[in-house]
Amino acid sequence: MLTSLATSCSRARWCGVVVAAALAGPTRLATAAEPAPISEAAQSAYDRGLAERDAGRFPAAAREFAAAYSQISVSQRELRAAVLFDLVDAHRGAYTAGGERRGNEHPAAHLCAADRALADFIETEQERKRGRKSPDMVKATGLREEVRKDFLTAKAREADLDCAALELPRVPEEEPPPPAPSDVPDRPRHPNKLLIAGGVTAGVGLALLGLMVGGMVRGQRTETDGAALVQAMPELMPDDPQLTELERRGRGDNAMAVVGGVFGSLALGAGIALLVVGVRAKQGAGRPSAPEPAAVALWPLASPSGGGAALRWRF
């Protein structure tokens, strides 16, 4: 915490004053006053600056450190110095990271901002110390010389650089992360369409199953007619036109039964599945979650002598 840092520094310096006074003689000792705590807004800005700096986002870190620095009282000298040095470090990191020049926006503007902050701090310290240099002032003076050298190096590459005209590059705002995908499967948006499609498909399946039944009935009649003809006329040859016609009719009846059974079973199963999903989707509209659709399994059964379907429906 910034407050604890300032407190420890203040205590250490006052300890030295107390020891010196004790050695000098029985003079009156003054109790060191605890520094006033900084505001929550300044502390929050400083914490955000640390997080941005640790993440390598130096422009954003400089912005947060500058916000914290501006909210700390001038009387809290050690604390302001600590934040100032973090601010300068963030500006130099942003300049080193580079970037594109857009109009007056240039990464070198970070060096200009750091130089201005250091100059204001040094001027304030000079007025307070009146000629004497504090350790923080010495460090700030050295940092300012390094910052100015960096700017002169940049100006050697781009002669038109001028701190009076440069602007800090805008910090892009981070987009919020997308919401986590839900584990609940998406419900169909148009349950009525599913119900209509399911009804039509199931109707077609029933019609085809009716065709299967018709083919089976016709095939049974054809087989009965053939057996009766052979019994009534045992002398008929296998290639007799009457037997050939009955055989042709029987093959057609069997084919009609097989086609109707297979495709009718598939259409009926698909229609039932669509109806189930549509009904569940309509019932679950407006609810936070919906139950899983019923599992439907359908097997067509067909043979030359008959056909059918096996249906399994799990509720």
ABEGO torsion letter per residue (X at the ends): XAAAAAAAAAAAAAAAAAAAAAAAEBBBBBBBBBBBBBBAAAAAAAAAAAAAAAAGBAAAAAAAAAAAAAABBAABAAAAAAAAAAAAAAAAAAAAAEEBBBEABBAAAAAAAAAAAAAAAAAAAAAAAGGBBBAAAAAAAAAAAAAAAAAAAAAAABAABBAAABBBBBBBBBBBBBBBBBABBBBBABAAAAAAAAAAAAAAAAAAAAAAAAAAAAAAAAAAAAAAAAAABAABBAABAAAAAAAAAAAAAAAAAAAAAAAAAAAAAAAAAAAAAAAAAAAABGBABBBBBBBBBBBBBBBAAEBEBBBBBBX
